[in-house]
């Protein structure tokens, strides 16, 4: 809800927004979807790592400066729980 308010303020002042995600995986997928929900938000600052390819499909990796957004339900990604368990610190 807070992001929607920020988007509305940016639109009222004709300002561009760059959504960012300082983490990867599901949080990055959520940031990408958040960005796409606003017409004034053309950019997503990301911290993509090769680790994503191990446990998340499809991995959200930029190609030529662009991300391809998954079109599956929800965030559009699937998590391999076995890999998460393998690398869990608990």
C-alpha positions in Angstrom: 0.0 0.0 0.0 2.8 2.4 0.8 4.4 1.8 -2.6 1.1 2.8 -4.3 1.1 6.1 -2.4 4.7 6.7 -3.4 3.8 5.9 -7.0 0.8 8.3 -6.9 3.1 11.1 -5.5 5.6 10.5 -8.2 2.9 10.6 -10.9 1.5 13.8 -9.5 4.9 15.4 -9.7 5.8 13.7 -13.1 8.8 11.9 -11.5 10.4 8.7 -12.6 10.7 5.8 -10.1 13.4 3.2 -9.9 12.3 0.3 -7.8 15.3 -1.6 -6.2 15.9 -4.9 -4.6 19.1 -5.2 -2.5 18.6 -9.0 -2.4 17.8 -11.7 -5.0 15.3 -14.5 -5.5 11.7 -14.0 -4.6 12.4 -10.4 -3.4 13.8 -9.5 -6.8 10.8 -11.1 -8.5 8.5 -9.0 -6.3 10.4 -5.8 -7.0 10.1 -6.5 -10.8 6.4 -7.0 -10.5 6.0 -3.9 -8.4 7.9 -1.9 -11.0 5.7 -3.2 -13.7 2.6 -2.2 -11.8 3.4 1.5 -12.4 3.7 3.2 -15.8 6.3 5.7 -14.4 8.6 3.0 -13.3 10.8 1.8 -16.1 13.8 0.7 -14.1 14.6 -1.9 -11.5 17.9 -1.8 -9.6 19.0 -5.3 -8.9 21.6 -7.4 -7.2 21.4 -10.6 -9.3 23.7 -13.5 -8.4 24.6 -16.8 -10.0 23.2 -18.5 -6.9 19.7 -17.9 -8.1 20.1 -20.4 -10.9 20.7 -23.1 -8.4 17.3 -22.8 -6.6 15.0 -20.5 -8.6 13.6 -21.1 -12.0 13.7 -19.2 -14.1 16.6 -17.2 -12.7 16.0 -13.5 -13.2 19.2 -12.5 -15.0 19.5 -9.3 -17.1 20.4 -9.7 -20.7 21.6 -6.6 -22.5 20.2 -4.5 -19.6 16.7 -6.0 -19.6 14.9 -8.6 -17.6 12.4 -11.0 -19.1 9.5 -11.2 -16.6 8.1 -14.7 -16.0 4.5 -15.1 -17.0 3.6 -17.9 -14.6 1.1 -17.4 -11.8 2.2 -15.5 -8.7 5.7 -14.1 -8.9 6.3 -16.4 -11.9 9.1 -18.4 -10.3 9.5 -21.8 -8.8 11.8 -22.6 -5.8 13.7 -25.9 -5.5 13.2 -26.6 -1.8 15.8 -29.3 -1.8 18.5 -26.8 -2.8 17.2 -24.4 -0.2 17.5 -27.1 2.5 21.0 -28.0 1.3 22.3 -24.5 1.7 20.2 -23.6 4.8 22.2 -22.4 7.8 19.6 -23.9 10.2 
